[in-house]
């Protein structure tokens, strides 16, 4: 089981600015605009857990994406 959670308040700055110089595997969010910027400007994999974020996993695929990135089997 992988159980690492990191919560960081970005003081209302775009989240990609926090991730740009860091080595995170993924970021789970429900804001597809933030996820798009993270995809464009960082090496962190953006993942959306909501139905409107199909481009980044969406309601059905986000858990599979996380397991794959962590090297776990489905």
Secondary structure by P-SEA (a helix, b strand, c coil): cbbbbbbbbccccccccccccccccccccccaaaaaaaaacccbbbbbcccccccccccccaaaaaaaaacccc
